[in-house]
């Protein structure tokens, strides 16, 4: 039965709760888009695979490779919902805190399974 429970753990579990701090106004919309895109996907077997899945999906949604692109931020119309920095996504925040937070949550989830 434990294996059945572990199989039911999806990527959506990593996104709750949302962080209290963001870099720019577009970041929470990217967070939610990532969650929605991956919500039905089982958590991969390793933290490395999970991070890679997050990185690839982020790249698909935002159009930027967090590893290869040196930009600190990017504007995306699809994440513009009002405000001065509306639509701005902080790549630095994603590299330095949001992706590491998701990786930590994956690591914690795997230890508890």
matplotlib code that plots the C-alpha trace (Angstrom):
import matplotlib.pyplot as plt

x = [0.0, 2.8, 3.9, 0.4, 0.5, 4.0, 2.8, 0.0, 2.4, 2.4, 4.5, 1.7, 2.7, 5.9, 4.1, 2.0, 2.3, 3.4, 6.4, 5.9, 8.4, 8.8, 11.3, 9.0, 5.3, 5.4, 6.9, 3.8, 2.1, 5.0, 4.8, 1.2, 1.7, 4.4, 2.1, -0.7, 1.5, 3.0, 0.1, -0.8, 2.9, 4.3, 7.3, 10.4, 12.5, 15.3, 15.8, 18.0, 15.3, 12.8, 15.0, 15.6, 11.8, 11.2, 14.0, 12.7, 9.1, 10.2, 12.1, 9.0, 6.7, 9.0, 11.2, 14.4, 16.9, 17.8, 21.2, 22.3, 20.8, 22.7, 19.8, 18.6, 15.0, 12.7, 9.4, 6.6, 3.2, 1.4, 2.4, 1.4, -1.6, -1.2, 1.3, 4.6, 6.7, 3.8, 5.0, 8.5, 10.0, 13.1, 15.4, 17.8, 15.0, 14.1, 17.8, 18.7, 15.5, 12.5, 14.1, 16.2, 13.0, 11.2, 14.3, 14.3, 10.6, 11.3, 14.2, 12.0, 9.1, 11.4, 12.7, 9.2, 8.1]
y = [0.0, 2.4, 2.1, 3.1, 6.2, 7.2, 6.8, 9.3, 12.1, 14.6, 17.6, 19.8, 18.9, 20.9, 24.2, 24.4, 26.7, 29.5, 31.5, 34.6, 36.6, 37.0, 38.9, 40.6, 40.7, 38.0, 35.4, 34.3, 33.8, 31.7, 29.7, 29.0, 28.2, 25.7, 24.1, 23.9, 22.4, 19.8, 19.1, 15.7, 14.6, 12.1, 13.3, 11.7, 9.2, 11.6, 15.2, 15.7, 14.5, 16.6, 19.7, 19.0, 18.6, 21.9, 23.6, 22.3, 23.2, 26.7, 27.1, 26.1, 28.5, 31.5, 30.9, 31.2, 28.6, 29.5, 27.8, 29.1, 32.6, 35.3, 37.8, 38.8, 39.3, 39.0, 40.5, 38.2, 39.5, 36.4, 37.1, 40.7, 41.3, 45.0, 47.1, 48.7, 45.6, 43.5, 40.8, 40.9, 37.6, 37.7, 35.0, 35.7, 35.0, 31.8, 30.7, 31.8, 31.0, 29.6, 26.7, 25.8, 25.9, 23.5, 21.2, 21.3, 20.4, 17.5, 16.3, 16.5, 14.7, 11.9, 11.4, 11.1, 8.6]
z = [0.0, 0.7, -2.9, -4.0, -1.8, -3.1, -6.7, -6.0, -5.1, -7.9, -8.7, -7.4, -3.9, -4.3, -4.9, -1.7, 0.1, -2.2, -1.1, 0.9, -1.1, -4.8, -7.0, -9.5, -10.2, -12.9, -10.5, -8.8, -12.2, -13.4, -10.1, -10.7, -14.4, -13.4, -10.8, -13.3, -16.0, -13.8, -11.4, -12.9, -13.2, -10.7, -8.8, -10.5, -8.6, -7.8, -6.8, -9.9, -12.2, -10.4, -10.8, -14.5, -15.0, -13.3, -15.3, -18.7, -17.9, -16.7, -20.0, -22.0, -20.1, -19.9, -22.9, -21.0, -19.9, -16.3, -16.6, -20.0, -20.1, -18.0, -18.0, -14.5, -15.6, -18.6, -19.6, -20.7, -21.7, -20.6, -17.0, -17.1, -14.8, -13.7, -11.8, -12.6, -13.0, -14.4, -16.6, -15.3, -14.2, -12.0, -13.3, -10.5, -7.9, -9.7, -9.8, -6.2, -4.2, -6.0, -7.8, -4.7, -2.6, -5.0, -4.9, -1.1, -1.0, -3.4, -1.2, 1.9, 0.1, -1.0, 2.5, 3.9, 1.4]

ax = plt.figure().add_subplot(projection="3d")
ax.plot(x, y, z, "-o")
ax.set_aspect("equal")
plt.show()
